[in-house]
Amino acid sequence: MHMLMVVFRASLKERVYELLDRCHVKAFTEVNETVGYGQTGPAEGLAFYPGTNSVIFVALDPDHAARVARAVKDWYAQAADHPGWEKPALRVFSWPAEQIV
C-alpha cells in the first residue's frame, strides 16, 4: 500500500476531484485551507495572499497509485504543450503505508 499526499491550490479543487474520479479514487481524506509557501508563491489566505492550499491523503495499492501519478504527469504535460499556460500548482508525494486497524 502507498499513501499519496496531494497538495494543491484550493482553486484547483474541482480539477483535482475530476482527476481522482477518472482514476477511480473513491475514498480519501481532505484537509482544507492549509497555508504555506512553495515554488508558486505563498498560500496564506490573507487579503494580499488570497489563496490557500488543500491536502488530500489517499491510501492505494501500488498500481492504483501509479495510475494517479500518470494522470498528474499528463496534466503537467498538457500545460507544457500550450504556450503561456503554467504548470498546475499541485504536488504529489508517496510513501509506503501499512494499515494497522
PyMOL commands that set and color helices and strands:
alter all, ss='L'
color gray80, all
select helices_A, chain A and resi 10-22+62-80
alter helices_A, ss='H'
color red, helices_A
select strands_A, chain A and resi 2-9+29-34+36-38+41-43+53-60+90-96
alter strands_A, ss='S'
color yellow, strands_A
deselect
rebuild
show_as cartoon
